[in-house]
């Protein structure tokens, strides 16, 4: 993977959640829930995708590019769906 020394801001629904009011899959997520979602997503990523995410959490986003975002999106959305299902089960009783 090519290192990008000056990464551009990512223009994707996943990367811009904050601008859309903290929503994922049309559902509002608190900051705590978003942190949990990101943590869970990183935990299930294959190692070649996990390393750039871990480095980005430490402030080095040079390995994050649009290809990485596209590769991670299905994992992120899958974990978001799981969390929404868990939330729904809790509210049902």
C-alpha positions in Angstrom: 0.0 0.0 0.0 1.4 3.4 -1.0 1.9 5.8 1.9 0.2 9.1 1.5 2.0 11.8 3.4 -0.8 14.4 3.0 -4.0 12.5 3.2 -7.1 14.2 1.8 -10.2 14.4 3.9 -12.3 11.3 3.1 -15.6 12.1 1.4 -17.7 9.1 2.3 -20.8 8.6 4.4 -18.7 6.5 6.8 -16.1 9.1 7.3 -18.5 12.1 7.6 -20.8 10.7 10.3 -20.2 13.8 12.4 -21.4 16.2 9.7 -24.6 14.2 9.4 -25.4 14.5 13.0 -23.9 11.3 14.4 -26.0 8.9 12.4 -25.1 5.5 10.9 -27.6 3.6 8.8 -30.1 6.5 9.5 -30.0 5.9 13.2 -28.6 8.3 15.8 -25.5 7.0 17.7 -24.1 8.7 20.8 -20.4 9.5 21.0 -20.0 6.5 23.3 -21.8 4.2 20.9 -19.7 5.4 18.0 -16.5 4.8 20.0 -17.8 1.3 20.7 -18.7 0.8 17.1 -15.3 1.8 15.9 -13.6 -0.4 18.5 -15.8 -3.4 17.5 -15.1 -2.8 13.8 -11.3 -2.6 14.3 -11.5 -5.9 16.3 -13.1 -7.8 13.4 -10.9 -6.4 10.6 -8.4 -8.6 8.9 -4.8 -7.7 10.0 -3.9 -5.8 6.7 -6.8 -3.4 7.4 -6.5 -3.3 11.2 -2.9 -1.9 11.3 -3.9 1.4 9.4 -6.9 1.8 11.8 -4.7 1.3 14.9 -2.1 3.8 13.6 -4.9 6.3 12.8 -6.1 6.1 16.3 -2.6 7.2 17.4 -2.7 10.1 15.0 -1.0 8.7 11.9 -3.6 8.5 9.2 -1.1 8.2 6.3 -2.2 4.7 5.5 -5.9 5.6 5.3 -7.1 6.3 1.8 -10.3 5.8 -0.2 -9.4 2.2 -1.0 -9.1 1.4 2.7 -12.4 3.1 3.5 -14.1 1.1 0.8 -12.6 -2.1 2.1 -13.6 -1.4 5.7 -17.1 -0.2 5.0 -18.7 -3.6 5.0 -17.2 -4.5 8.4 -18.3 -1.1 9.8 -21.9 -1.5 8.5 -22.1 -5.1 9.7 -21.0 -4.1 13.2 -23.4 -1.1 13.1 -26.3 -3.5 12.2 -25.4 -5.8 15.1 -25.4 -2.9 17.5 -28.7 -1.6 16.3 -30.2 -5.2 16.7 -28.8 -5.3 20.2 -30.3 -1.9 21.0 -33.7 -3.0 19.6 -33.6 -6.2 21.7 -32.9 -4.1 24.9 -35.8 -1.8 24.2 -38.2 -4.7 23.6 -37.5 -6.2 26.9 
